[in-house]
Amino acid sequence: MAEIESFTLDHTAVLAPYVRRIGVERGPHGDAITNFDVRFTQPNVREMPTAAVHTIEHLLAGLLRDRIDGVIDISPFGCRTGFHLLMWGEPAVPDVVAALTGSLRFIADDAVETDVPAVSAVECGNYRDHSLHSAREWARVVLDEGISTDAFARVGV
């Protein structure tokens, strides 16, 4: 079986919240796709409720694209401690942190129910499992703790 980088990460050594560049893949024409570990909570200590993760995912899908170029996808980790962020090119971690911080500020302070996209049965595969209230709470937690640019030290918070 192929080695998966995130499965080799020592989850007991990281200090969330942080943004970590996992790696860069190159396509046949040299195109770069960068994968980021966007960690909100300390692994194996706490996790976000599913409805919060789901709503944050829907909001970040658009908010990040408004704040930084090259977003391909943001997808939650099954462990509910954060997200994979896939981007074209090789964006710098501090730039990703800045876009994420602005997005979380909007979620924490300004978002209203009508800001959450794709929450109908037609648009979402589990449309009943959303909570803007919980998404706001978790956005505030991450902002209050500060997003580090280093997974193993509190840097740039």
trRosetta pair geometry for C-beta under 8 A, 3 or more apart (Angstrom, degrees):
i j d omega theta_ij theta_ji phi_ij phi_ji
3 7 7.5 -143 -172 64 61 111
3 8 6.6 22 -180 -40 106 127
4 7 4.3 66 79 8 101 113
4 8 7.3 171 88 -11 54 85
5 8 5.9 -67 -156 37 37 106
5 9 6.9 52 148 -39 68 95
5 22 5.4 132 99 -176 142 103
5 23 5.9 167 -39 -14 167 130
6 9 5.4 -28 -152 4 43 122
6 22 6.5 -31 -63 -129 89 134
6 37 6.7 149 -107 -92 109 121
9 14 7.0 15 166 -40 115 126
9 37 7.6 93 -84 -89 167 165
10 13 4.1 41 104 9 116 118
10 14 7.3 160 92 -24 69 81
11 14 6.3 -43 -146 19 40 112
11 43 4.0 -81 -178 102 110 155
11 44 6.2 107 128 -10 120 115
12 43 7.5 -99 -69 85 39 110
12 44 7.0 -27 -86 45 74 142
13 152 6.1 -10 144 -118 96 99
14 18 6.8 -127 -177 33 105 138
14 20 7.7 -76 -131 -38 127 149
14 39 6.6 23 146 83 140 176
14 42 7.7 177 96 -138 86 65
14 43 6.6 62 58 12 116 115
14 151 4.6 -45 -132 169 102 97
14 152 6.2 -78 -114 -82 51 59
15 18 6.7 83 84 -35 65 128
15 42 7.4 -20 -145 -107 38 97
15 148 6.5 37 95 15 99 159
15 151 7.0 142 39 167 65 43
15 152 6.4 92 9 -149 99 21
15 153 6.7 68 38 -87 138 9
15 154 6.1 -83 122 -58 141 77
16 39 4.3 -107 -112 132 110 113
16 40 6.4 34 178 98 126 18
16 41 5.5 56 114 125 149 12
16 42 4.7 -163 42 -76 110 50
16 43 7.0 122 -19 -16 132 68
16 81 6.9 -111 -83 174 168 107
16 82 7.1 -141 -130 -53 133 128
16 145 7.9 34 127 125 65 149
17 39 5.9 -176 -141 101 53 72
17 40 5.3 -4 -109 -138 108 33
17 41 7.3 -1 -77 -57 82 28
17 82 7.8 145 -132 -95 81 119
17 142 4.7 82 -66 -143 165 87
17 145 5.5 116 13 91 105 122
17 146 7.1 178 62 91 104 38
17 147 4.9 -59 118 -107 111 65
17 148 6.7 153 96 13 56 80
18 37 7.7 21 97 104 92 96
18 39 5.3 12 52 53 75 108
18 147 6.3 137 -110 -171 27 65
18 148 4.1 -34 -102 66 93 94
18 149 7.1 -163 -154 -56 88 5
18 150 6.6 -77 -143 82 132 29
18 151 4.7 161 108 -101 155 54
19 36 5.7 -7 -171 -178 92 124
19 37 7.2 156 -158 82 42 57
19 38 5.4 -3 -111 -109 82 68
19 39 7.6 -173 -83 22 33 71
19 85 7.9 -21 -143 29 106 137
19 93 5.3 164 103 -160 109 91
19 96 5.1 -178 172 103 157 119
19 97 5.1 -147 17 -72 137 83
19 100 6.5 171 -67 6 133 154
19 147 6.2 36 -17 169 94 114
19 148 7.7 -170 22 85 60 52
19 149 6.5 -19 58 -119 91 50
20 36 6.6 149 76 -161 43 69
20 37 4.2 -9 60 56 101 107
20 39 7.1 22 6 -4 106 111
20 93 7.4 3 -114 -121 22 130
20 150 7.8 56 -95 -158 88 25
20 151 4.0 10 -77 -52 132 122
21 24 7.7 -4 176 -45 114 84
21 34 6.2 -45 -144 -173 101 114
21 35 7.7 108 -166 79 57 52
21 36 5.7 -44 -102 -103 49 76
21 37 7.9 -118 -41 18 4 79
21 93 5.8 -105 -33 -71 101 104
22 35 4.3 -47 59 101 119 99
22 36 6.3 -179 -1 -110 89 17
22 37 5.3 104 -58 -29 102 93
22 84 7.8 -26 -4 -132 148 91
23 34 7.5 -166 103 -144 32 60
23 35 5.7 7 55 47 69 105
24 32 5.2 -17 -171 -161 114 106
24 33 7.0 150 -157 74 61 41
24 34 5.0 -27 -99 -96 80 73
24 35 7.7 -170 -83 15 32 73
24 90 5.8 -10 -103 -100 139 102
25 32 7.3 143 75 -154 44 53
25 33 4.9 -17 61 61 95 96
25 35 7.2 50 -7 -18 101 107
26 30 5.9 -26 -168 -142 111 36
26 31 6.8 147 -157 72 58 43
26 32 5.7 -27 -98 -95 72 63
26 33 7.9 -180 -83 19 26 73
27 30 6.8 -31 67 43 74 17
27 31 4.0 6 32 52 121 98
27 32 7.8 -127 6 -58 83 21
27 33 7.2 74 -37 -12 97 104
31 88 7.1 -51 -177 -146 103 92
32 88 7.1 102 83 -175 67 52
32 89 5.5 60 77 -130 108 21
32 90 5.3 -25 129 -46 151 89
33 72 6.7 1 -142 -15 109 155
33 86 6.0 0 179 -171 107 98
33 87 7.1 159 -158 79 60 36
33 88 6.3 -39 -103 -104 66 43
34 86 7.3 159 82 -153 47 48
34 87 5.1 -19 60 64 95 91
34 88 7.9 20 17 114 83 6
34 89 6.8 -37 -4 93 113 45
34 90 5.3 122 -58 -115 132 50
34 91 6.3 -148 54 30 151 77
35 84 6.1 -26 -163 -164 95 102
35 85 7.4 143 -160 75 45 50
35 86 5.7 -16 -102 -100 69 73
36 84 7.1 139 72 -162 54 50
36 85 4.2 -16 59 60 109 101
36 86 7.8 -164 21 -71 75 29
36 87 7.0 26 -7 3 112 111
36 93 7.6 149 -124 -112 121 78
36 96 5.9 -172 -113 -166 168 165
37 82 6.6 63 176 110 71 143
37 84 7.0 -28 -99 -103 49 60
37 151 6.9 27 84 -92 128 134
38 74 7.3 -18 30 -144 148 107
38 82 5.1 -174 96 179 58 110
38 83 4.5 -15 65 64 112 89
38 84 7.3 167 19 -100 91 9
38 85 5.0 66 -26 -18 125 115
38 96 7.6 -125 -92 156 106 122
38 100 6.5 -175 -144 -110 124 147
39 43 7.5 -57 -150 -41 127 92
39 81 6.0 -5 -149 136 84 97
39 82 3.9 -89 -115 -52 40 158
39 151 7.1 80 19 -126 139 96
40 48 6.4 14 92 -38 139 128
40 81 6.4 -171 54 169 78 49
40 82 4.7 165 5 -91 76 78
40 83 7.7 54 -21 -3 106 85
40 138 6.5 29 171 172 142 110
40 141 7.7 73 174 92 99 109
40 142 5.1 -63 -145 -87 87 124
41 45 7.0 -147 159 72 93 92
41 46 4.9 -105 -176 88 130 88
41 47 6.0 171 83 -106 151 31
41 48 6.1 179 -16 -36 137 83
41 80 7.8 2 40 123 133 70
41 81 4.6 -115 64 -143 90 76
41 82 7.0 -161 27 -47 67 82
41 141 7.9 13 -87 122 89 136
42 45 3.9 1 97 39 112 132
42 46 6.2 61 52 31 85 83
42 81 7.4 -96 80 -148 16 122
43 79 6.7 18 -131 137 91 149
43 81 5.2 14 -89 -127 67 174
46 81 7.9 121 91 -111 55 90
47 79 6.3 -126 -113 154 126 69
47 80 4.1 72 -179 91 111 107
47 81 5.6 -75 -115 -69 78 72
48 52 4.6 -114 174 85 109 123
48 53 4.9 133 99 -57 122 90
48 56 7.6 -23 158 9 162 142
48 80 5.0 -139 54 167 74 98
48 81 7.3 152 3 -99 88 28
48 134 7.7 125 -173 157 94 110
48 138 5.3 35 -122 -114 121 150
49 52 4.9 90 62 7 81 105
49 53 7.1 -153 93 -5 40 88
49 80 7.5 29 -103 -176 2 144
49 131 7.2 7 94 37 124 142
49 134 5.7 -64 58 -172 121 151
50 53 5.7 -57 -147 38 33 111
50 54 6.0 34 157 -22 68 109
50 80 6.7 -79 -83 -106 57 136
50 129 5.8 -35 123 176 111 125
51 54 5.6 -53 -144 36 30 115
51 55 6.4 25 159 -14 64 107
51 129 5.2 -131 -94 176 77 67
51 130 5.6 123 -160 -159 87 9
51 131 3.7 62 134 -1 123 105
51 134 5.5 85 95 49 101 147
51 135 8.0 -103 129 -43 73 85
52 55 6.1 -60 -147 40 28 104
52 56 6.1 26 157 -17 66 110
52 131 5.7 -41 -68 68 59 107
52 134 3.7 -105 -77 130 98 109
52 135 5.0 167 -148 -74 68 54
52 137 7.2 -72 -116 59 133 97
52 138 4.9 101 176 -9 136 140
53 56 5.9 -59 -145 40 27 110
53 57 6.1 33 155 -24 64 108
53 76 4.8 71 174 -122 118 151
53 80 5.2 -100 -58 -137 149 88
54 57 5.7 -54 -151 32 26 115
54 58 6.7 24 154 -16 62 104
54 76 7.6 -60 -76 -21 46 151
54 126 6.9 -94 -130 87 148 112
54 129 5.4 94 9 115 169 93
54 130 5.5 -114 104 -96 116 65
54 131 7.9 85 59 19 101 70
55 58 5.8 -52 -148 36 34 110
55 59 6.3 28 155 -13 66 108
55 116 5.8 -45 -149 -128 91 133
55 130 4.6 105 -74 -157 98 85
55 131 5.8 -121 -15 58 143 44
55 132 5.6 -159 -168 -81 152 49
55 134 7.0 124 33 72 136 91
55 135 3.9 -102 98 -55 122 137
56 59 5.8 -60 -146 43 30 108
56 60 5.9 26 160 -17 68 111
56 76 8.0 99 78 -83 103 113
56 83 7.9 -136 118 -48 114 133
56 107 6.8 35 -117 -139 77 161
56 135 4.8 176 -59 -136 77 102
56 138 6.6 -67 -61 84 138 130
56 139 7.0 171 -109 -63 110 93
57 60 6.1 -57 -138 39 24 106
57 61 6.5 40 157 -36 59 100
57 74 6.4 -169 -143 109 71 99
57 75 7.2 39 -139 -130 121 31
57 76 5.4 -71 -75 -39 129 104
57 83 6.9 161 -99 -104 85 129
58 61 5.9 -45 -158 13 28 119
58 62 8.0 3 157 3 56 98
58 116 5.5 56 105 -167 132 83
58 117 5.5 -164 172 62 101 73
58 118 5.7 -149 -140 59 117 100
58 119 7.0 62 -168 -66 169 87
58 124 7.6 -24 -93 -99 131 129
58 130 7.3 -17 13 -118 145 122
59 62 6.8 -75 -169 44 36 92
59 63 5.6 17 155 -11 76 124
59 103 7.2 142 133 178 98 102
59 106 7.8 -171 174 99 122 109
59 107 5.5 101 132 -94 158 112
59 111 6.5 -21 -125 -117 142 150
59 115 6.9 40 -117 129 103 100
59 116 6.0 -56 -68 -113 91 70
59 117 7.5 144 -89 17 43 84
59 135 6.7 115 4 176 141 148
60 63 5.5 -64 -123 50 35 105
60 64 5.2 32 180 -20 76 110
60 74 5.0 -74 115 88 119 160
60 83 7.2 -134 86 -25 162 178
60 100 7.8 8 -133 -126 117 75
60 103 5.7 72 -116 161 74 147
61 64 7.2 -54 -142 32 7 102
61 65 7.1 0 152 -10 47 115
61 73 7.9 -15 -122 -145 89 52
61 74 6.0 -145 -85 44 60 106
61 117 7.1 -102 70 59 119 127
62 65 5.7 -65 -153 40 34 111
62 66 6.4 33 154 -22 70 107
62 117 5.9 95 -21 -2 137 142
63 66 5.7 -57 -153 33 33 112
63 67 6.5 10 156 -6 65 116
63 102 7.6 -170 169 108 106 85
63 103 3.8 116 131 -131 128 104
63 106 6.0 -168 -131 59 134 142
63 107 7.4 -73 -47 -46 169 96
64 67 5.8 -74 -147 46 33 102
64 68 6.1 -38 179 40 75 99
64 71 5.0 116 117 -88 111 154
64 74 6.3 108 20 -36 153 140
64 85 7.3 -141 -163 -137 165 124
64 99 5.5 74 -141 148 72 120
64 100 7.0 6 -102 -85 103 60
64 103 5.6 -18 -66 -68 65 153
65 68 7.6 -81 -116 61 19 59
65 71 4.8 -111 -83 48 74 134
67 98 7.6 -157 162 116 119 79
67 99 3.9 148 115 -141 118 89
67 102 5.2 164 -123 76 149 134
67 103 6.1 -122 6 -52 149 95
68 71 6.5 97 86 -43 90 101
68 87 7.7 -34 124 -125 118 139
68 91 6.7 56 176 -134 129 155
68 95 6.2 123 -123 151 128 98
68 96 6.7 52 -118 -104 177 51
68 98 7.8 124 -69 80 118 90
68 99 3.8 -53 -25 -80 120 155
69 88 7.9 -58 139 63 81 107
70 87 4.4 61 125 -173 105 94
70 88 4.0 -127 -151 54 95 85
70 89 5.1 -73 -127 28 153 109
70 91 6.2 178 68 -44 144 120
71 74 6.9 -27 -165 -34 117 96
71 85 7.2 -61 -132 -169 90 96
71 86 7.7 95 -165 82 54 57
71 87 5.7 -41 -100 -104 40 86
72 86 4.1 -55 65 107 117 100
72 87 6.0 -169 2 -96 89 26
72 88 6.3 118 -51 -36 102 76
73 84 7.6 17 105 103 95 94
73 85 7.6 -174 94 -147 50 40
73 86 4.8 20 49 43 84 111
74 83 5.1 19 -178 165 91 139
74 84 7.1 175 -149 87 46 52
74 85 5.0 -6 -105 -105 85 75
74 86 7.6 -158 -72 22 41 68
75 83 6.2 150 75 -159 33 85
75 84 5.0 -8 59 55 90 98
75 86 7.8 21 6 -4 102 104
76 80 6.7 13 173 -105 121 53
76 82 7.5 173 -146 114 63 27
76 83 5.3 -54 -99 -99 44 79
77 80 6.6 -130 84 -35 84 18
77 81 5.7 -31 69 48 138 74
77 82 5.4 40 3 66 123 63
77 83 6.5 -133 -16 -86 79 25
77 84 6.9 114 -67 -26 76 81
85 96 6.8 141 97 -155 154 128
87 91 5.4 -27 117 8 153 122
87 96 7.6 -133 -20 -96 155 115
91 95 5.2 -115 180 79 102 127
91 96 5.7 112 119 -53 125 95
92 95 4.6 91 65 4 86 106
92 96 7.3 -156 96 -5 46 85
93 96 5.6 -56 -150 37 37 112
93 97 6.2 39 153 -21 69 104
93 149 4.9 118 123 -155 123 93
94 97 5.4 -50 -144 36 35 115
94 98 6.4 40 155 -23 66 101
94 149 5.6 -9 -76 -107 72 139
94 156 6.5 -129 -105 -151 95 154
95 98 5.7 -48 -148 32 32 113
95 99 6.6 29 153 -14 63 104
96 99 5.9 -56 -150 39 32 108
96 100 6.1 31 153 -18 67 110
97 100 5.7 -58 -143 41 29 111
97 101 6.0 33 156 -24 66 107
97 147 5.1 176 -146 109 101 124
97 149 5.8 -74 -37 -84 151 86
97 156 6.7 64 113 128 173 133
98 101 5.8 -52 -145 34 27 112
98 102 6.6 26 157 -15 61 106
99 102 6.0 -56 -151 38 30 110
99 103 6.3 30 152 -19 64 110
100 103 5.6 -58 -148 38 31 113
100 104 6.2 27 157 -16 67 108
100 147 6.3 146 96 -129 126 174
101 104 5.9 -56 -144 39 28 107
101 105 6.3 35 154 -24 63 104
101 143 7.0 108 -144 -112 77 89
101 147 6.1 -137 -72 23 95 134
102 105 5.6 -51 -148 31 31 115
102 106 6.7 32 153 -18 62 101
103 106 5.8 -54 -157 32 33 111
103 107 6.6 30 149 -16 66 105
104 107 5.4 -50 -146 37 39 113
104 108 6.0 35 156 -17 70 108
104 139 4.3 177 -163 -156 84 96
104 142 5.8 -95 -150 82 155 122
104 143 5.4 -180 124 -58 125 104
105 108 5.9 -58 -142 41 28 108
105 109 5.8 -12 172 13 66 119
105 110 7.8 35 132 6 69 105
105 139 7.7 -167 -58 163 17 120
105 143 6.6 109 -79 -104 67 144
106 109 6.7 -76 -130 53 18 86
106 110 5.1 -55 -155 51 60 113
106 111 5.9 83 143 -50 76 91
107 110 7.9 -13 -33 52 8 71
107 111 4.9 1 -130 -12 42 139
107 135 5.7 -96 -176 142 121 103
107 136 6.1 -160 148 -98 78 55
107 139 4.1 179 94 -77 116 162
108 111 7.8 76 14 13 18 103
108 136 5.4 116 -125 -157 44 70
108 139 4.0 -145 -60 107 89 117
108 140 4.6 127 -134 -65 123 75
108 143 6.0 -58 -31 3 161 146
110 115 7.9 95 119 -54 81 166
111 115 4.6 -127 -149 70 79 146
111 116 7.1 72 179 -53 119 80
111 132 6.2 -148 120 -158 115 114
111 135 7.5 -51 84 102 153 123
111 136 6.8 -154 58 -82 112 97
112 115 5.4 107 54 -6 59 104
112 132 7.6 37 -174 178 22 161
113 116 6.2 -51 -166 18 43 109
113 132 5.7 -128 -93 -10 62 156
116 119 5.4 50 115 -43 107 134
116 130 6.4 120 162 -178 154 143
116 132 5.9 -121 -44 -79 135 109
116 135 8.0 140 -95 25 122 163
117 123 7.6 -114 155 158 73 149
118 123 3.8 -143 -147 147 74 125
118 124 5.1 123 148 -58 88 98
119 123 6.8 0 14 74 20 123
119 124 5.9 3 -120 -4 28 146
119 127 5.4 116 -180 -154 50 94
119 130 5.6 -43 -131 -8 115 164
120 123 4.9 75 53 18 82 100
120 124 6.6 133 60 18 35 94
120 127 5.7 -17 157 -133 9 155
121 124 7.1 -75 -112 59 19 74
121 127 5.2 -111 -74 17 47 145
123 127 7.1 91 66 -91 78 120
124 127 4.0 122 75 -79 116 81
126 129 4.5 -12 142 26 109 119
127 130 7.1 -30 -175 -13 46 116
131 134 3.7 43 108 20 126 111
131 135 6.2 164 97 -16 66 82
132 135 5.3 -53 -143 38 35 116
132 136 6.2 42 155 -24 67 101
133 136 5.9 -54 -155 31 27 112
133 137 6.7 27 149 -19 61 105
134 137 5.5 -50 -149 33 36 115
134 138 6.4 29 156 -13 67 105
135 138 6.0 -60 -148 41 30 105
135 139 6.2 34 153 -22 65 107
136 139 5.7 -55 -146 35 29 113
136 140 6.5 29 155 -18 64 105
137 140 5.9 -59 -156 35 29 111
137 141 6.6 33 148 -23 64 104
138 141 5.3 -44 -146 30 39 116
138 142 6.5 36 156 -16 67 102
139 142 6.0 -57 -152 38 30 108
139 143 6.3 27 153 -15 65 110
140 143 5.7 -58 -143 42 31 109
140 144 5.9 32 158 -21 67 109
141 144 5.9 -58 -146 37 24 110
141 145 6.3 14 159 -10 63 111
142 145 6.1 -62 -145 42 28 104
142 147 6.5 29 168 -69 97 94
143 146 7.5 32 -178 -75 31 37
143 147 7.9 -26 -101 -26 42 94
145 157 7.6 -64 137 -153 55 137
146 154 7.1 68 91 -163 124 103
146 157 2.9 79 147 -165 137 109
147 156 7.7 -38 98 104 66 99
147 157 6.5 164 55 -108 30 83
148 151 7.2 152 97 -83 118 24
148 153 6.8 -178 -169 95 140 49
148 154 5.1 -112 -93 -135 127 44
148 155 5.2 81 -162 44 93 60
148 156 6.1 116 -150 56 46 86
148 157 5.4 -34 -80 -53 67 106
149 155 5.1 -77 54 98 85 101
149 156 3.9 39 -1 29 112 146
150 153 4.5 -3 101 54 134 84
150 154 7.6 -102 63 -44 100 5
150 155 4.0 55 10 24 115 126
150 156 7.4 127 -3 14 84 104
154 157 5.3 -45 179 6 91 136
